[in-house]
Amino acid sequence: MNLVLCAGVELRRSNAGTRGGLALCIKPEAQQTGQLQRLLQRRFEQAVAFDGCFVFVEPDGTLVIWQELTAAGPALGEVSRRLLSLAEFNELDSEGSDALALF
């Protein structure tokens, strides 16, 4: 299931091998200039705050920030806020939080 936050930006459940997780996907047309560089810089400068977040680019240019979801880990809302924060999309948090209950 995908949750569209705005044009070109969505949250979706995504597996990495056998591990289930939550992915923030940012299509190329929704990416800001220099966003990948800033995102990677923040990820490594604030390693503890963003521990467990993985960043990669899909073949079509979609920027993905993924974190595993576990029963013992943070709640879905906390994970989505962390992904949005890393991408500097904090303003989208309210849109995502309201709909996460359906997710």
N, C-alpha and C positions, 0 to 999 in steps of 0.2 A: 504494500500500500504506500502511496506517495502523498505527501502533504505539501501542496504548492503554497509557498509563503509570499511570493511575488513573481513576476515574469522572469523565468530563467533560474529561479532559486527554489529548491524543494528539499524537504526532509524525507528520507525513505529508509525503511528497514532494508538492511543489506548484509549478506553473509560474506565472510572472509574465510574460505575453507569451510570448516564445520562450526565456526564461531558466528553467532548472530550479533548484529550491531546496528547502530544508527548512523546514517550518512547524511551530511549536508552537501548537496550537489549544486554547483554553481556553473551554469552553462557559459560558454565563452562570451556570448552577447551581454551577459549580466555581470561579468567580471570588471572590476575597476582596474585602471592602469596601475601596474606595480603591485597588485593585490597578492599575487603568489609570493613575491619577494618579501613583502611585509609580513605575510602570514608565516612563512618559514622562519623569519627573523624572530617573531614573537614566540613561535613554538619552541625555539631553542633558548631564547633569553629567559623565558618563563617556563622552563621545563617541568617544574613541580606542578604549577597551576594547570598545565595542559598535558600532564602525564596520561598516556593511553590514547591520545589523539594521533591518528596517522593521516598524513597528507599525501595525496597523489593526484596525478592528472590522467584521465582516461584518454584513449586514442582519439576521441572526437573533440578533445580539448576541455572537457568538463573537469573543473576543479572539485575534488572530493576531500572532505574531512570526515574521517570515520572513527568511531569509538565502539568498542565491544560493549554489549549489554549483558550483564550477569545478574543473577538473583541477589548476590551479595554486594553488587556495585551500586553506584548512584542511581537515583530514580530517573526515569525517562525525561522529565522536565529539566532536571539538572544537567543531564547530558546534552540536551538540545541547547540550553543556555550556554554551555561551555563551547559547543561547536560554533554557535552564532557569535560568541564573543571573540573566538580565535579569528573568525573571518571578518571581524569588525562590522557585523550586521546586527548589533544590539537592538536597533530600532525594530527589527522583525520579531523580536522575542515575544511581544504581546500577541501577534498573529499566530505564532506557533504554539504558545502556551494554551490558548483557548481551545485549540483543536486537538491537542495531544491526547485528550481523554478519549477521543474517537479512534486514535491511532492504535 
